[in-house]
Amino acid sequence: YITQLGRPIWDTLNIATLGTLIAICLAVPVAFMAARNTTPSVLFVRPVALLVIVSSRSINSLIWALLLIAIIGPGVFAGIIAIAIRSIGFCAKLLYEAIEEIDHTQVEAISATGASRWQVMAYGIVPQILPAFAGIAVFRWDINIRESTVLGLVGAGGIGLQLSASLNVLAWPQVSLILLVILAAVMISEWVSAKVRGAII
């Protein structure tokens, strides 16, 4: 039976990884719009960015998955989008806090050379937040591995779908094996995450 779990666990890893990549790509502009020192407008743009962050973080990925399954149907794609939507707020919040805590003397020095706004961001801000950015991405990926294992219970693909099928027929040996596989996947992801974050820091 364990040979049948290869594809579901691969789907779970893909859900977590692709969901995290999409979230990171979308979280970066949201974070820059939310940070006081980089937002185009404190009165208009920043509140919208903060609303996106709060909305994303307030709703659990399982609920996002249920909503998406109702809209686009069950499957891995719904799981990826659910993970991405849930992760945007988490990543953007930590990233905009990192942006607000940068050393402003570097930014002022680059601005004094007559650099444009984009050049200031590229050479004065981005290099300072890159370690935090990488750490946030890996940390969220680790969390998403755990979250994606249960999305299949509501039909969003991955090993959770196999777990749901085994639970429905009360196949306890299969359930136990699936739980062991999930535990192994989570432990490996935590080890990888710790190693990568340790290397970055």
Secondary structure, DSSP 4 states (H G I P E B T S, - for coil): -GGGGHHHHHHHHHHHHHHHHHHHHHHHHHHHHHSTTT-S-TTTHHHHHHHHHHHHHHS-HHHHHHHHHHHH-SSHHHHHHHHHHHHHHHHHHHHHHHHHTS-HHHHHHHHTTT--HHHHIIIIIHHHHHHHHHHHHHHHHHHHHHHHHHHGGGTS-SHHHHHHHHHHTT-HHHHHHHHHHHHHHHHHHHHHHHHHHHHH-
